[in-house]
Amino acid sequence: MSDLFWLSDAQMTRLKPFFPKSHGKPRVDDRRVLSGIIFINRNGLRWRDAPTEYGPPKTLYNRWIRHLSGMQSMPCRSTGAAKASSLASSWSWPARVTKPTCS
């Protein structure tokens, strides 16, 4: 039995509207990368200690940094804030990951 964390189909369906569209170069599997990021944060690991099933540690790190920079520069719009609030309230957040807020 594997101790790895994987997002469910229902969770991926709810997150799909928040993924950017691919422009030219195909995106890597979002489920694999997001599950890896959550696993790293949940277990307090270093990026380089990520299990190989989640892909290269550099990919996980780059996606995490891109997400953080996007969250800081994104203005809170009523529809976006409502979607994020709806998603955040229904999501079971790991203990080490803080819920996103829009102020």
KAFENQUI-V486112 format. One record per residue. N is the residue number from 0. OMEGA is omega as a letter, one per 30 degrees, with the letter a starting at -180 (* if undefined). Layout:
BEGIN
N_OMEGA, N_OMEGA
END
This chain:
BEGIN
0_a, 1_l, 2_a, 3_l, 4_l, 5_l, 6_l, 7_l, 8_l, 9_l, 10_l, 11_l, 12_l, 13_a, 14_a, 15_a, 16_a, 17_l, 18_l, 19_l, 20_l, 21_l, 22_l, 23_a, 24_a, 25_l, 26_l, 27_a, 28_a, 29_l, 30_a, 31_a, 32_a, 33_l, 34_l, 35_l, 36_l, 37_l, 38_l, 39_a, 40_a, 41_a, 42_l, 43_a, 44_l, 45_a, 46_a, 47_l, 48_l, 49_l, 50_a, 51_l, 52_l, 53_l, 54_a, 55_l, 56_l, 57_l, 58_l, 59_a, 60_a, 61_l, 62_l, 63_l, 64_l, 65_l, 66_a, 67_a, 68_l, 69_l, 70_a, 71_a, 72_a, 73_l, 74_l, 75_l, 76_a, 77_a, 78_l, 79_l, 80_l, 81_l, 82_a, 83_l, 84_l, 85_l, 86_a, 87_a, 88_a, 89_a, 90_l, 91_a, 92_l, 93_a, 94_a, 95_a, 96_a, 97_l, 98_l, 99_l, 100_l, 101_a, 102_*
END
